[in-house]
Amino acid sequence: MMGTGKILVVDDEAALRSLLAEMCVMKGFRVDSAKDGAEGLKYVEDARYDLVIVDYEMPVMNGIEFVRRVREKGNPLPIIGVSALEVGDAFMNAGATSFLQKPFSFEAIKEKIEGIIIGGRFDG
């Protein structure tokens, strides 16, 4: 299924950020990317997104703090947290819409994205 909409990818690993962005573009989404939570917050304040994919472990501001700050501003933007660490509950408690454990397949992230943007399905 092809998507429409705009996605922000926030991850300090340039290779993963590029792969996620490329996959989203191939599915028809417009994509911006940020290298850490602080930069991601600036993007969220300056533009409208349909979804954010955010990593946990990043310099400057981690993914959970990013989610908290977005929610403190009253922004209901769907957010998928991702991490190799066992931080799914912390992401969800901070207000994330969904969580994926790394490593994940591109099929799994694609299903999450489509489920949230196209189908309106949330985990939390």
Backbone torsions as a table, in degrees:
resi	resn	phi	psi	omega
1	MET	NA	134.9	178.6
2	MET	-90.0	142.8	-177.7
3	GLY	-102.6	170.0	168.8
4	THR	-136.5	152.6	179.4
5	GLY	124.0	-178.5	-174.3
6	LYS	-125.1	131.0	-177.1
7	ILE	-120.0	141.3	172.7
8	LEU	-109.9	126.8	176.7
9	VAL	-107.2	122.0	-178.9
10	VAL	-119.3	108.6	-178.7
11	ASP	-158.4	138.3	-179.6
12	ASP	-79.3	-15.0	178.0
13	GLU	-86.1	107.8	-174.9
14	ALA	-57.5	-40.0	-177.7
15	ALA	-64.6	-45.4	179.4
16	LEU	-67.8	-40.5	177.8
17	ARG	-57.6	-45.4	179.8
18	SER	-66.1	-42.5	179.5
19	LEU	-63.3	-44.7	179.0
20	LEU	-63.5	-43.8	-179.8
21	ALA	-62.5	-44.4	-179.8
22	GLU	-62.3	-42.4	178.8
23	MET	-61.9	-42.1	-179.9
24	CYS	-65.8	-41.1	178.3
25	VAL	-63.3	-42.3	179.1
26	MET	-62.1	-26.2	178.5
27	LYS	-89.5	4.2	174.5
28	GLY	97.5	6.0	179.7
29	PHE	-91.7	150.9	168.6
30	ARG	-86.5	142.8	-172.6
31	VAL	-136.0	136.7	166.2
32	ASP	-115.4	157.9	176.8
33	SER	-137.7	150.2	-179.5
34	ALA	-133.8	149.0	-174.5
35	LYS	-90.1	-10.5	177.1
36	ASP	-160.4	172.2	-176.2
37	GLY	-62.2	-37.4	-179.5
38	ALA	-64.7	-44.1	177.5
39	GLU	-65.5	-39.3	177.9
40	GLY	-60.1	-40.8	177.7
41	LEU	-60.5	-40.5	178.3
42	LYS	-61.0	-42.8	177.8
43	TYR	-60.7	-45.7	-178.5
44	VAL	-63.4	-35.2	179.1
45	GLU	-72.6	-28.0	-174.0
46	ASP	-97.9	-13.3	-176.0
47	ALA	-146.8	165.1	178.0
48	ARG	-99.8	130.4	177.7
49	TYR	-122.3	152.7	176.4
50	ASP	-91.7	-17.2	-177.1
51	LEU	-167.2	146.4	171.2
52	VAL	-122.9	136.8	170.3
53	ILE	-110.2	120.4	-174.3
54	VAL	-130.9	132.5	176.2
55	ASP	-77.8	158.9	177.9
56	TYR	-82.4	-59.3	-170.6
57	GLU	-86.3	103.4	179.6
58	MET	-143.8	154.5	174.7
59	PRO	-71.5	166.6	177.0
60	VAL	71.9	-60.8	179.8
61	MET	-149.4	124.8	179.8
62	ASN	-77.6	171.7	-175.4
63	GLY	-64.1	-35.0	-180.0
64	ILE	-69.0	-40.8	176.0
65	GLU	-63.9	-38.2	175.5
66	PHE	-57.1	-48.9	-180.0
67	VAL	-60.3	-46.7	179.6
68	ARG	-56.6	-44.9	-177.5
69	ARG	-67.3	-38.6	177.1
70	VAL	-63.0	-44.7	-178.5
71	ARG	-69.3	-34.5	177.7
72	GLU	-59.9	-29.1	178.8
73	LYS	-83.6	1.5	178.6
74	GLY	77.5	17.8	-178.1
75	ASN	-84.7	119.1	-178.7
76	PRO	-86.4	11.4	-178.7
77	LEU	-46.2	128.4	176.3
78	PRO	-64.1	133.1	-178.8
79	ILE	-132.1	128.0	173.5
80	ILE	-104.3	118.8	174.1
81	GLY	-87.8	143.1	177.3
82	VAL	-133.8	143.6	177.7
83	SER	-169.3	153.8	171.7
84	ALA	-82.4	-16.4	-179.8
85	LEU	-86.4	162.5	180.0
86	GLU	-82.9	70.8	-176.3
87	VAL	-121.3	17.9	-179.6
88	GLY	-58.6	-45.3	179.8
89	ASP	-63.4	-40.8	179.4
90	ALA	-64.0	-40.6	176.4
91	PHE	-60.9	-48.4	-177.5
92	MET	-65.0	-40.1	177.8
93	ASN	-64.7	-30.2	178.5
94	ALA	-75.6	-16.9	178.3
95	GLY	118.5	9.7	177.2
96	ALA	-64.4	153.2	179.4
97	THR	-80.4	-33.8	-175.1
98	SER	-159.1	168.7	179.2
99	PHE	-143.6	142.0	174.0
100	LEU	-128.1	131.6	177.5
101	GLN	-81.7	131.9	172.8
102	LYS	-82.1	147.5	-4.6
103	PRO	-77.0	144.0	177.3
104	PHE	-124.4	157.6	177.9
105	SER	-83.2	155.7	176.3
106	PHE	-66.8	-25.8	175.5
107	GLU	-64.7	-40.4	-179.3
108	ALA	-65.2	-44.7	-179.3
109	ILE	-69.8	-36.4	177.7
110	LYS	-61.9	-43.2	179.0
111	GLU	-64.2	-40.1	177.3
112	LYS	-62.0	-48.0	-178.3
113	ILE	-60.0	-51.0	-178.7
114	GLU	-64.7	-38.4	178.9
115	GLY	-62.1	-38.6	-178.5
116	ILE	-80.4	-51.7	-175.3
117	ILE	-73.5	-46.3	-174.2
118	ILE	-88.9	-41.1	-174.7
119	GLY	-98.5	-11.2	-179.9
120	GLY	67.8	23.6	-179.7
121	ARG	-90.4	124.6	178.7
122	PHE	-117.1	148.6	177.6
123	ASP	-82.6	-30.3	-172.0
124	GLY	-116.2	NA	NA
